Amino acid sequence: MKLSREQVHHMAELAQLALDEEELTLYQEQLSAILEHFERLQNLDTAAIPPTATVLPLCSVMREDDPSVSLSLEDVLANAPEAEEGCFRVPAVLE
C-alpha cells in the first residue's frame, strides 16, 4: 500500500510532529514499505497452523514451597533500630 504525502502529513499532524519536506519523503517511503510488508503477510495461508500463545515450552519458574524452620523472634529483631512488644518500631508516616 503506497501512502500519499497528504496521508503522511495528516499522520504527522495527529502525532503533533512538525516534519519538513525531506522528512515527509523519508517517512512516506518507510511507512509505505512497512504497510507493503504487512500486505504480504496477510496473503500467507495460515489455515493449517494452529493458534499458539508462545513457541516456547511451558515450564514453571517457581520453586516448590518447602516449609522450613523460621528465625526466632529475637533473631529477627536483633538488628532492628527499635523494637516494641515483639514488633519493629518505625516513625509515624501519617498523623
DSSP file (Angstrom, degrees, kcal/mol; ACC not computed):
  #  RESIDUE AA STRUCTURE BP1 BP2  ACC     N-H-->O    O-->H-N    N-H-->O    O-->H-N    TCO  KAPPA ALPHA  PHI   PSI    X-CA   Y-CA   Z-CA
    1    1 A M              0   0    0      0, 0.0     2,-0.6     0, 0.0    35,-0.3   0.000 360.0 360.0 360.0 119.3    0.0    0.0    0.0
    2    2 A K        -     0   0    0     33,-0.1     2,-0.3    34,-0.1    27,-0.1  -0.764 360.0-145.6 -89.4 122.7    1.5    3.2   -1.1
    3    3 A L        -     0   0    0     -2,-0.6     2,-0.2    25,-0.4    29,-0.1  -0.642  12.2-130.8 -86.8 144.5    0.9    6.2    1.2
    4    4 A S     >  -     0   0    0     -2,-0.3     4,-2.0     1,-0.1     5,-0.2  -0.493  23.2-111.6 -87.2 164.1    0.4    9.6   -0.3
    5    5 A R  H  > S+     0   0    0      1,-0.2     4,-2.7     2,-0.2     5,-0.2   0.871 119.4  56.4 -60.2 -36.8    2.3   12.7    1.0
    6    6 A E  H  > S+     0   0    0      2,-0.2     4,-2.4     1,-0.2    -1,-0.2   0.889 105.9  49.6 -64.7 -39.4   -1.1   14.0    2.3
    7    7 A Q  H  > S+     0   0    0      2,-0.2     4,-2.4     1,-0.2    -1,-0.2   0.916 112.8  46.3 -65.7 -42.7   -1.7   10.9    4.4
    8    8 A V  H  X S+     0   0    0     -4,-2.0     4,-2.4     2,-0.2    -2,-0.2   0.910 112.7  50.4 -65.6 -41.5    1.8   11.1    5.9
    9    9 A H  H  X S+     0   0    0     -4,-2.7     4,-2.2     2,-0.2    -2,-0.2   0.903 110.1  50.7 -62.0 -41.6    1.3   14.8    6.6
   10   10 A H  H  X S+     0   0    0     -4,-2.4     4,-2.3     2,-0.2    -2,-0.2   0.919 110.3  48.9 -63.0 -44.3   -2.0   14.0    8.2
   11   11 A M  H  X S+     0   0    0     -4,-2.4     4,-2.0     1,-0.2    -2,-0.2   0.895 109.9  52.3 -62.5 -39.4   -0.5   11.3   10.5
   12   12 A A  H  <>S+     0   0    0     -4,-2.4     5,-3.3     1,-0.2    -1,-0.2   0.896 109.0  49.8 -63.8 -39.6    2.3   13.7   11.4
   13   13 A E  H ><5S+     0   0    0     -4,-2.2     3,-1.1     3,-0.2    -2,-0.2   0.905 109.3  51.4 -65.2 -40.5   -0.3   16.3   12.4
   14   14 A L  H 3<5S+     0   0    0     -4,-2.3    -2,-0.2     1,-0.3    -1,-0.2   0.870 113.3  44.8 -62.9 -36.1   -2.2   13.7   14.5
   15   15 A A  T 3<5S-     0   0    0     -4,-2.0    -1,-0.3    -5,-0.2    -2,-0.2   0.410 114.6-121.2 -86.1   2.0    1.1   12.9   16.3
   16   16 A Q  T < 5 +     0   0    0     -3,-1.1     2,-0.4     1,-0.2    -3,-0.2   0.908  60.7 150.4  56.7  46.4    1.9   16.6   16.6
   17   17 A L      < -     0   0    0     -5,-3.3     2,-0.9    -6,-0.1    -1,-0.2  -0.914  43.2-144.7-108.6 133.8    5.1   16.3   14.7
   18   18 A A        -     0   0    0     -2,-0.4     2,-0.4    -5,-0.0    -5,-0.0  -0.853  27.8-177.6 -97.3 104.4    6.5   19.1   12.6
   19   19 A L        -     0   0    0     -2,-0.9     2,-0.1   -10,-0.1    -2,-0.0  -0.840  16.8-142.5-106.9 138.2    8.1   17.4    9.6
   20   20 A D     >  -     0   0    0     -2,-0.4     4,-2.4     1,-0.1     5,-0.2  -0.330  38.9 -91.8 -85.4 178.6   10.0   19.2    6.8
   21   21 A E  H  > S+     0   0    0      1,-0.2     4,-2.0     2,-0.2     5,-0.2   0.867 125.8  52.1 -61.4 -38.9    9.7   18.1    3.2
   22   22 A E  H  > S+     0   0    0      1,-0.2     4,-2.2     2,-0.2    -1,-0.2   0.911 111.4  46.5 -65.2 -42.1   12.7   15.8    3.4
   23   23 A E  H  > S+     0   0    0      2,-0.2     4,-3.0     1,-0.2     5,-0.3   0.884 109.1  55.2 -68.4 -38.2   11.3   14.0    6.4
   24   24 A L  H  X S+     0   0    0     -4,-2.4     4,-2.1     1,-0.2    -1,-0.2   0.923 110.0  46.5 -59.0 -43.5    7.9   13.7    4.8
   25   25 A T  H  X S+     0   0    0     -4,-2.0     4,-2.0     2,-0.2    -2,-0.2   0.924 113.7  48.5 -64.1 -44.9    9.5   12.0    1.8
   26   26 A L  H  X S+     0   0    0     -4,-2.2     4,-2.5     1,-0.2    -2,-0.2   0.939 114.8  43.8 -61.4 -48.8   11.6    9.7    4.1
   27   27 A Y  H  X S+     0   0    0     -4,-3.0     4,-2.8     1,-0.2     5,-0.3   0.821 108.9  58.1 -70.0 -30.3    8.6    8.7    6.2
   28   28 A Q  H  X S+     0   0    0     -4,-2.1     4,-1.8    -5,-0.3   -25,-0.4   0.934 111.5  42.3 -62.1 -44.9    6.4    8.2    3.2
   29   29 A E  H  X S+     0   0    0     -4,-2.0     4,-2.1     2,-0.2    -2,-0.2   0.938 117.6  45.6 -66.3 -47.3    8.8    5.6    1.8
   30   30 A Q  H  X S+     0   0    0     -4,-2.5     4,-2.0     2,-0.2    -2,-0.2   0.928 115.0  45.3 -66.2 -46.2    9.4    3.9    5.1
   31   31 A L  H  X S+     0   0    0     -4,-2.8     4,-2.3     1,-0.2    -1,-0.2   0.882 112.4  52.3 -66.5 -37.1    5.7    3.7    6.1
   32   32 A S  H  X S+     0   0    0     -4,-1.8     4,-2.2    -5,-0.3    -1,-0.2   0.902 108.8  50.6 -64.0 -40.2    4.7    2.5    2.7
   33   33 A A  H  X S+     0   0    0     -4,-2.1     4,-1.9     2,-0.2    -2,-0.2   0.888 110.0  50.3 -64.8 -38.9    7.4   -0.2    2.9
   34   34 A I  H  X S+     0   0    0     -4,-2.0     4,-2.0     2,-0.2    -2,-0.2   0.934 111.8  47.1 -64.4 -45.9    6.1   -1.4    6.3
   35   35 A L  H  X S+     0   0    0     -4,-2.3     4,-1.9     1,-0.2    -2,-0.2   0.867 109.8  53.5 -65.6 -36.2    2.5   -1.5    5.0
   36   36 A E  H  X S+     0   0    0     -4,-2.2     4,-1.8   -35,-0.3    -1,-0.2   0.880 107.1  52.4 -64.5 -37.4    3.5   -3.4    1.9
   37   37 A H  H  X S+     0   0    0     -4,-1.9     4,-2.0     1,-0.2    -2,-0.2   0.918 108.7  49.5 -64.4 -42.8    5.3   -6.0    4.1
   38   38 A F  H  X S+     0   0    0     -4,-2.0     4,-2.2     1,-0.2    -1,-0.2   0.857 106.4  56.4 -65.4 -33.8    2.1   -6.4    6.2
   39   39 A E  H  X S+     0   0    0     -4,-1.9     4,-1.0     2,-0.2    -1,-0.2   0.905 107.1  49.3 -62.3 -40.7    0.1   -6.9    2.9
   40   40 A R  H  < S+     0   0    0     -4,-1.8     3,-0.5     1,-0.2     4,-0.3   0.897 109.9  51.3 -64.7 -39.1    2.4   -9.8    2.0
   41   41 A L  H >< S+     0   0    0     -4,-2.0     3,-1.3     1,-0.2    -2,-0.2   0.876 105.3  55.7 -65.7 -36.4    2.0  -11.3    5.5
   42   42 A Q  H 3< S+     0   0    0     -4,-2.2    -1,-0.2     1,-0.2    -2,-0.2   0.759 101.4  59.0 -67.2 -23.6   -1.8  -11.1    5.1
   43   43 A N  T 3< S+     0   0    0     -4,-1.0    -1,-0.2    -3,-0.5    -2,-0.2   0.543  81.7 108.7 -82.8  -7.0   -1.6  -13.1    1.9
   44   44 A L  S <  S-     0   0    0     -3,-1.3     2,-0.8    -4,-0.3    -3,-0.0  -0.462  74.9-122.7 -71.5 141.8    0.0  -16.1    3.6
   45   45 A D        +     0   0    0     -2,-0.1     3,-0.2     1,-0.1    -1,-0.1  -0.766  41.1 162.2 -86.1 109.4   -2.1  -19.2    4.0
   46   46 A T    >   +     0   0    0     -2,-0.8     3,-1.2     1,-0.1    -1,-0.1   0.130  37.6 112.0-113.0  18.4   -2.1  -19.9    7.8
   47   47 A A  T 3  S+     0   0    0      1,-0.3    -1,-0.1     3,-0.0    -2,-0.0   0.834  80.0  47.7 -62.4 -33.4   -5.2  -22.2    7.8
   48   48 A A  T 3  S+     0   0    0     -3,-0.2    -1,-0.3     2,-0.1    -2,-0.1   0.464  92.6  92.1 -88.5  -0.7   -3.1  -25.3    8.7
   49   49 A I  S <  S-     0   0    0     -3,-1.2     3,-0.1     3,-0.0    -3,-0.0  -0.839  74.7-134.6 -99.0 120.2   -1.2  -23.5   11.5
   50   50 A P        -     0   0    0      0, 0.0     2,-0.1     0, 0.0    -2,-0.1  -0.391  30.6 -98.2 -71.0 148.7   -2.8  -23.9   15.0
   51   51 A P        -     0   0    0      0, 0.0     2,-0.4     0, 0.0     0, 0.0  -0.412  46.3-170.8 -64.3 139.8   -3.1  -20.8   17.1
   52   52 A T        -     0   0    0      1,-0.1     3,-0.1    -2,-0.1    -3,-0.0  -0.984  29.6-160.4-135.1 145.8   -0.3  -20.5   19.7
   53   53 A A  S    S+     0   0    0     -2,-0.4     2,-0.3     1,-0.3    -1,-0.1   0.752  85.1   1.2 -90.4 -29.6    0.3  -18.2   22.6
   54   54 A T        -     0   0    0      2,-0.1    -1,-0.3     1,-0.1     4,-0.1  -0.990  51.4-143.6-154.9 153.1    4.1  -19.0   22.7
   55   55 A V  S    S+     0   0    0     -2,-0.3    -1,-0.1    -3,-0.1     3,-0.0   0.507  79.8  90.4 -95.0  -6.3    6.6  -21.0   20.8
   56   56 A L  S    S-     0   0    0      1,-0.1     2,-0.1     3,-0.0    -2,-0.1  -0.604  88.7-101.6 -88.8 149.9    8.5  -21.9   24.0
   57   57 A P        -     0   0    0      0, 0.0     2,-0.4     0, 0.0    -1,-0.1  -0.431  40.5-111.4 -68.3 145.0    7.7  -25.0   26.1
   58   58 A L        +     0   0    0     -2,-0.1     2,-0.3    -4,-0.1    -4,-0.0  -0.628  50.3 154.3 -79.5 129.6    5.7  -24.2   29.2
   59   59 A C        -     0   0    0     -2,-0.4     2,-0.4    -3,-0.0    -3,-0.0  -0.985  43.2-111.6-152.7 148.4    7.5  -24.7   32.4
   60   60 A S        -     0   0    0     -2,-0.3    -2,-0.0     1,-0.1     0, 0.0  -0.640  16.9-167.5 -82.7 133.8    7.2  -23.2   35.9
   61   61 A V        +     0   0    0     -2,-0.4     2,-0.3     2,-0.1    -1,-0.1   0.393  61.1  99.2 -98.3   1.5   10.0  -20.9   37.0
   62   62 A M  S    S-     0   0    0      1,-0.0     2,-0.1     3,-0.0    -2,-0.1  -0.670  71.3-129.4 -89.7 143.1    8.8  -21.0   40.6
   63   63 A R        -     0   0    0     -2,-0.3     2,-0.1     1,-0.1    -2,-0.1  -0.446  36.1 -85.9 -83.3 163.2   10.4  -23.3   43.1
   64   64 A E        -     0   0    0     -2,-0.1     2,-1.3     1,-0.1    -1,-0.1  -0.397  39.4-118.8 -65.9 145.7    8.5  -25.7   45.3
   65   65 A D        +     0   0    0     -2,-0.1    -1,-0.1    -3,-0.1    -3,-0.0  -0.714  40.5 178.7 -90.4  90.2    7.2  -24.1   48.5
   66   66 A D        -     0   0    0     -2,-1.3     2,-0.1     1,-0.0    -3,-0.0  -0.836  25.9-129.1 -97.1 120.7    9.0  -26.2   51.1
   67   67 A P        +     0   0    0      0, 0.0     2,-0.3     0, 0.0    -2,-0.0  -0.400  35.3 173.4 -65.8 142.9    8.4  -25.3   54.7
   68   68 A S        -     0   0    0     -2,-0.1     2,-0.2     0, 0.0     0, 0.0  -0.881  40.5 -69.9-142.0 174.4   11.5  -24.8   56.8
   69   69 A V        -     0   0    0     -2,-0.3     2,-0.1     1,-0.1     0, 0.0  -0.493  51.2-142.4 -71.2 132.3   12.5  -23.6   60.3
   70   70 A S        -     0   0    0     -2,-0.2     2,-0.1     1,-0.1    -1,-0.1  -0.447  23.3 -92.6 -90.5 166.0   11.9  -19.9   60.7
   71   71 A L        -     0   0    0     -2,-0.1    -1,-0.1     1,-0.1     2,-0.1  -0.422  45.0-106.7 -71.6 152.6   14.1  -17.5   62.6
   72   72 A S     >  -     0   0    0      1,-0.1     4,-2.2    -2,-0.1     5,-0.2  -0.398  28.6-110.5 -74.8 160.9   13.2  -16.8   66.3
   73   73 A L  H  > S+     0   0    0      1,-0.2     4,-2.2     2,-0.2     5,-0.1   0.866 119.6  54.0 -60.2 -37.1   11.7  -13.5   67.2
   74   74 A E  H  > S+     0   0    0      1,-0.2     4,-0.6     2,-0.2    -1,-0.2   0.900 108.9  48.2 -64.7 -40.8   14.8  -12.5   69.0
   75   75 A D  H >4 S+     0   0    0      1,-0.2     3,-0.5     2,-0.2     4,-0.4   0.888 111.3  50.6 -67.0 -38.3   16.9  -13.2   65.9
   76   76 A V  H >< S+     0   0    0     -4,-2.2     3,-0.5     1,-0.2    -2,-0.2   0.920 116.4  39.9 -64.7 -43.3   14.5  -11.2   63.6
   77   77 A L  H >< S+     0   0    0     -4,-2.2     3,-1.0     1,-0.2    -1,-0.2   0.438  88.6  97.1 -86.7   0.6   14.6   -8.2   65.9
   78   78 A A  T << S+     0   0    0     -4,-0.6    -1,-0.2    -3,-0.5    -2,-0.1   0.856  92.7  34.1 -61.1 -37.5   18.3   -8.4   66.7
   79   79 A N  T <  S+     0   0    0     -3,-0.5    -1,-0.3    -4,-0.4    -2,-0.1   0.330  88.8 121.2-101.3   7.3   19.3   -5.8   64.0
   80   80 A A    <   -     0   0    0     -3,-1.0     3,-0.1     1,-0.2    -3,-0.0  -0.517  62.5-139.4 -71.3 134.8   16.2   -3.6   64.3
   81   81 A P  S    S+     0   0    0      0, 0.0     2,-0.3     0, 0.0    -1,-0.2   0.904  89.4   6.2 -59.0 -40.1   17.0    0.0   65.3
   82   82 A E        -     0   0    0      7,-0.3     7,-2.3     2,-0.0     2,-0.3  -0.997  68.6-175.4-144.5 142.8   14.0    0.0   67.6
   83   83 A A  E     -A   88   0A   0     -2,-0.3     2,-0.3     5,-0.2     5,-0.2  -0.980   0.8-174.6-135.8 149.1   11.6   -2.8   68.7
   84   84 A E  E >   -A   87   0A   0      3,-2.5     3,-1.1    -2,-0.3    -2,-0.0  -0.941  70.0 -15.4-148.2 122.5    8.5   -2.7   70.8
   85   85 A E  T 3  S-     0   0    0     -2,-0.3     3,-0.1     1,-0.3    -1,-0.0   0.860 128.6 -49.2  53.7  42.5    6.3   -5.6   72.1
   86   86 A G  T 3  S+     0   0    0      1,-0.3     2,-0.3    -9,-0.0    -1,-0.3   0.661 120.2 100.1  77.3  16.9    7.9   -8.0   69.5
   87   87 A C  E <  S-A   84   0A   0     -3,-1.1    -3,-2.5   -10,-0.0     2,-0.3  -0.899  80.2 -97.6-130.3 159.2    7.4   -5.7   66.6
   88   88 A F  E     -A   83   0A   0     -2,-0.3     2,-0.6    -5,-0.2    -5,-0.2  -0.586  35.5-142.2 -70.7 136.0    9.6   -3.3   64.5
   89   89 A R        +     0   0    0     -7,-2.3    -7,-0.3    -2,-0.3    -1,-0.0  -0.913  27.1 174.2-102.8 124.4    9.1    0.3   65.7
   90   90 A V        -     0   0    0     -2,-0.6     3,-0.1    -9,-0.1     2,-0.0  -0.883  38.1 -89.2-126.7 157.4    9.1    2.8   62.8
   91   91 A P        -     0   0    0      0, 0.0     2,-0.1     0, 0.0    -1,-0.0  -0.347  52.6 -99.0 -63.8 146.7    8.5    6.5   62.7
   92   92 A A        -     0   0    0      1,-0.2     3,-0.1     3,-0.0     0, 0.0  -0.438  33.5-172.8 -66.5 137.5    4.9    7.5   62.1
   93   93 A V  S    S+     0   0    0      1,-0.2     2,-0.3    -2,-0.1    -1,-0.2   0.795  71.3  41.1 -98.1 -41.3    4.1    8.4   58.5
   94   94 A L              0   0    0      1,-0.1    -1,-0.2     0, 0.0     0, 0.0  -0.807 360.0 360.0-108.8 150.0    0.6    9.6   58.9
   95   95 A E              0   0    0     -2,-0.3    -1,-0.1    -3,-0.1    -3,-0.0   0.465 360.0 360.0 -83.0 360.0   -0.7   11.8   61.7
